[in-house]
Amino acid sequence: MPGSLVDFDKMKLFIILALAAACVLAKPANEVSEIEPSFDAYRDVRLLLSTRRNRGAPYQISFRNLDNIRNSPFDATKPTRVLVHGWWEDDTSDISVGTSEELLNYYDFNVIFVDWSEGGQTINYAAAAGRVEAVGFFVASQLNWMRENNLINFDRVHVIGFSLGAHIAGFVGKNTQGQLDTIIGLDPAGPLFNERNPGGRIDAADARYVECLHTNGGLIGAGFGSAICQADFFPNGGASQPGCLTNTCSHLRAVSFYIEAIIDNAFHSVRCDSELQASRENCNSGGGQWFADTNNAARRLNGIFHFATNRNPPFAQGPVRP
């Protein structure tokens, strides 16, 4: 699929991540720069705006340029959603195209897609992972400026990131001058982030409400297998997904579930007493919660949750959120 994560099987993915990390960490900084093109977030990241007025023709927002944004389809009276892709993705990926399309089908939003493919489309996963903080800081700088110019209200801004993009979303929240309303991490990347402290990855304190979905955790999973947000959802145990034979498939299901939740949210979840319960799919502490429910932020939902899905779409098993 164009713009999607490379389709490695479990062992190939693990080997490439391990080798990439080992190669980079074993070399001095000056040698690494010789084999990896330089990346400057202020030069290389694109902010692509989609609204109901310009569907299919995203408008590139210039950094801190008032004339540029005034001449754009951006509407300061509407809520804003920021979408961030993961490793080896770009503006053709589902987190961009599919998510933007369904958000605009159901809501009148400003949707800003953060295209950092100049830094993320590299076989060197460690290099891509090392760029997430710079991308997050760049996006936060733009949002801070937009707030200063009364273009956005942080109470109406959500940032949704997939894989490495989930950690970028976290760094956006860490660097805004005031808390964003909501951050949603779709299977936050695990390799090279599992051992980081909260300041180096997405964390529950990065916004007023932070929700994470874990679809591919585990020892050699592509995702982060632990509860790190205010509300953490572990579908089907959180390690592998029904109908998937590879890590990549399970990892990408996070985006598919989110898109489906926008259309018709039937991802009813039950509360778990622990991560172990969630991993064993043995949770029975009561329902009444839905993954990606638009009311979760207002409720300040907190805890660990589980839901089961089907092997094929529609994935949700219901009931539909009332």
C-alpha positions in Angstrom: 0.0 0.0 0.0 1.5 3.4 -1.0 2.6 5.4 2.0 2.0 2.6 4.5 4.3 1.0 6.9 6.5 -1.6 5.2 4.9 -5.0 5.4 7.5 -7.0 7.3 6.6 -10.2 9.1 7.4 -10.4 12.9 11.0 -11.5 12.7 12.0 -9.2 9.8 10.5 -6.2 11.6 12.4 -7.1 14.8 15.7 -7.7 13.0 15.5 -4.4 11.1 14.6 -2.4 14.2 17.4 -4.0 16.2 20.0 -3.5 13.4 19.0 0.0 12.8 19.3 0.9 16.4 22.6 -0.9 16.7 24.1 0.7 13.6 23.2 4.2 14.7 24.1 3.9 18.3 27.5 2.3 17.5 28.6 5.2 15.3 29.8 8.7 16.2 27.3 11.5 15.4 29.4 12.8 12.5 29.4 9.4 10.8 25.7 8.9 11.3 25.0 12.2 9.5 27.0 10.9 6.5 24.7 7.9 6.0 21.4 9.6 7.0 20.2 12.8 5.2 19.8 15.8 7.5 16.3 16.6 8.7 15.1 20.0 9.8 11.5 20.1 11.0 11.1 23.8 10.2 12.2 23.1 6.6 10.9 19.6 6.0 7.6 19.2 7.8 4.4 20.1 5.9 1.1 21.1 7.5 -1.7 20.2 5.2 -5.2 21.7 5.9 -8.4 19.9 4.9 -11.9 21.3 5.5 -15.3 20.8 4.0 -14.4 23.6 1.6 -11.3 22.0 0.1 -11.8 18.2 0.2 -9.3 16.3 -1.9 -7.1 19.4 -2.3 -5.2 20.0 1.0 -3.9 23.5 1.5 -0.3 23.8 2.8 -0.1 26.1 5.8 3.1 28.2 6.0 4.8 28.4 9.3 3.5 31.4 11.3 2.3 33.3 8.3 -0.9 35.2 9.0 -1.6 36.1 5.4 -1.2 32.5 4.3 -3.7 31.2 6.8 -6.2 34.1 6.3 -6.2 33.1 2.6 -6.8 29.5 3.4 -10.0 27.5 4.1 -9.2 27.5 7.8 -12.2 28.6 9.9 -11.3 29.9 13.4 -14.9 29.2 14.5 -14.5 25.5 14.0 -12.8 22.9 16.2 -9.4 21.7 15.0 -8.0 18.1 14.7 -4.3 17.4 14.1 -3.3 14.1 12.6 0.2 12.7 12.6 1.5 9.7 10.7 4.0 7.0 11.8 7.2 5.4 10.5 7.5 5.0 6.7 4.2 6.8 6.0 3.2 10.0 4.2 0.1 12.0 3.1 -1.3 8.9 1.3 -1.6 6.8 4.5 -4.9 6.0 6.2 -4.2 8.2 9.2 -4.2 11.1 6.6 -6.7 10.1 3.9 -9.1 7.8 5.6 -9.2 9.6 8.9 -9.6 13.1 7.3 -12.3 11.8 5.0 -14.4 10.4 7.8 -13.8 13.3 10.2 -15.1 15.7 7.6 -18.0 13.4 6.7 -19.3 13.6 10.2 -17.9 16.9 11.6 -17.3 20.4 10.4 -13.6 20.5 11.5 -10.3 22.0 10.5 -8.2 19.0 9.9 -4.4 19.6 9.8 -2.3 16.7 8.7 1.4 16.7 9.8 3.5 15.3 7.0 6.9 14.6 8.4 7.7 11.9 5.7 11.0 13.6 4.9 12.1 12.4 8.4 10.0 9.3 8.7 10.4 7.5 5.4 13.8 5.9 6.1 14.9 2.3 6.7 16.7 3.7 9.7 14.0 3.4 12.3 16.3 4.8 15.0 16.9 8.0 13.0 13.1 8.4 12.5 12.5 7.8 16.2 15.1 10.4 17.0 13.2 13.0 15.1 9.8 12.8 16.9 10.7 15.4 19.5 11.7 18.0 16.9 8.5 17.4 14.9 6.4 17.8 18.0 8.1 21.0 19.0 7.6 22.4 15.5 3.9 21.6 15.5 3.5 23.0 19.1 5.2 26.2 17.9 2.7 26.6 15.1 -0.3 25.9 17.5 1.0 28.4 20.1 1.2 31.0 17.4 -2.3 30.2 16.1 -3.6 30.6 19.7 -1.8 33.9 20.2 -3.6 35.1 17.0 -7.0 33.9 18.2 -7.2 31.3 15.4 -7.6 28.3 17.8 -8.7 27.6 21.3 -6.8 24.8 22.9 -10.1 23.6 24.5 -11.2 22.6 20.9 -7.9 21.1 19.7 -7.3 17.3 19.5 -4.1 15.7 18.3 -4.3 12.1 17.0 -1.1 10.2 16.2 -0.3 6.7 15.0 2.9 4.8 16.0 5.8 7.2 16.1 3.1 9.9 15.4 1.6 9.1 18.8 4.8 10.2 20.5 5.0 13.3 18.3 1.5 14.1 19.6 2.8 13.7 23.1 5.7 16.1 22.4 3.1 18.6 20.9 1.3 18.5 24.2 4.4 18.9 26.2 5.4 22.1 24.3 2.1 24.0 24.0 1.7 27.0 26.2 -1.4 25.7 27.8 -3.0 22.3 27.8 -4.6 20.8 24.7 -8.0 19.3 25.3 -7.3 15.8 24.0 -4.5 13.6 22.6 -5.2 10.1 21.2 -2.3 7.7 20.7 -3.0 4.9 18.2 -0.7 2.1 19.1 2.2 4.3 20.2 5.5 2.9 18.9 7.3 0.6 21.3 10.9 0.0 20.0 13.3 2.5 21.5 10.4 4.0 23.5 9.5 1.2 25.9 12.3 2.2 28.4 11.9 5.9 28.1 10.6 8.0 31.0 7.3 10.0 30.5 9.3 13.0 29.3 10.6 11.1 26.3 7.3 9.6 25.0 3.5 10.1 25.0 2.3 10.4 28.6 -1.0 10.9 30.5 0.1 14.4 31.5 0.5 15.7 27.9 -3.1 17.0 27.6 -6.2 17.4 29.7 -7.2 14.0 28.4 -4.9 11.4 26.9 -6.2 8.1 25.5 -4.2 5.3 24.0 -5.1 2.2 21.9 -2.7 -0.7 22.1 -3.0 -3.2 19.2 0.5 -4.7 18.9 2.4 -4.7 22.2 4.4 -7.6 23.5 8.1 -8.6 23.3 8.6 -8.0 19.6 5.6 -6.0 18.8 5.7 -2.7 17.0 3.6 -1.0 19.6 3.9 0.1 23.3 2.4 -2.7 25.4 2.0 -0.9 28.7 -0.7 1.5 30.1 0.8 5.0 29.7 -2.2 7.2 29.2 -5.2 8.2 31.3 -7.3 5.7 29.5 -5.7 2.7 27.8 -7.6 0.3 25.6 -6.3 -3.2 24.8 -8.4 -4.8 22.1 -8.1 -8.6 22.0 -5.4 -8.5 24.6 -3.4 -5.8 23.0 -0.7 -7.9 21.4 -2.1 -9.3 18.1 -5.4 -8.8 16.3 -7.8 -11.4 14.9 -7.3 -11.8 11.2 -3.7 -10.6 11.3 -0.6 -12.8 10.6 2.0 -10.0 11.0 2.9 -7.3 13.5 2.4 -4.8 10.7 -1.2 -5.8 10.3 -1.9 -5.7 14.0 -0.2 -2.3 14.3 -2.2 -0.8 11.5 -5.4 -2.1 12.9 -5.2 0.8 15.4 -5.9 3.3 12.6 -8.7 1.1 11.1 -10.4 0.9 14.5 -10.2 4.6 15.0 -11.7 5.3 11.5 -14.5 2.9 12.2 -15.2 4.5 15.6 -15.7 7.9 13.8 -18.3 6.3 11.5 -20.3 4.3 13.9 -18.7 3.7 17.3 -19.6 0.2 18.5 -16.3 -0.5 20.3 -17.9 -1.1 23.7 -15.3 -1.8 26.3 -15.2 -3.3 29.8 -12.9 -2.1 32.6 -10.0 -4.2 33.7 -8.4 -4.3 37.1 -4.9 -4.6 35.7 -2.8 -4.9 32.5 -2.5 -8.6 33.1 -6.3 -9.0 33.1 -6.4 -7.0 29.8 -3.7 -9.2 28.2 -5.6 -12.3 29.2 -8.9 -10.8 28.0 -10.4 -11.6 31.4 -12.0 -8.3 32.4 -15.4 -8.1 34.0 -15.4 -4.9 36.0 -18.4 -3.3 34.2 -19.0 -1.7 30.8 -20.4 1.6 29.7 -17.2 2.8 28.0 -16.4 3.1 24.3 -13.0 3.5 22.7 -12.6 7.0 21.1 -16.0 8.1 22.5 -16.3 11.8 22.0 -17.5 12.1 25.6 -14.4 10.4 27.1 -12.6 13.7 27.5 -15.4 15.4 29.3 -15.8 12.4 31.6 -12.0 12.3 32.1 -12.2 8.6 31.6 -9.4 6.8 33.5 -8.2 3.2 33.6 -7.5 0.1 31.6 -10.1 -1.3 29.2 -10.6 -4.3 26.9 -12.8 -4.9 23.9 -13.1 -7.8 21.4 -13.2 -7.3 17.6 -14.1 -9.3 14.5 -11.5 -10.6 12.1 -12.8 -8.4 9.3 -14.6 -5.1 9.0 -16.8 -4.0 10.5 -14.5 -4.8 13.4 -16.6 -3.6 16.3 -19.0 -6.1 18.0 -21.2 -3.5 19.7 -23.4 -2.3 21.1 -23.3 1.1 19.4 -22.6 4.0 21.6 -26.0 5.7 22.5 
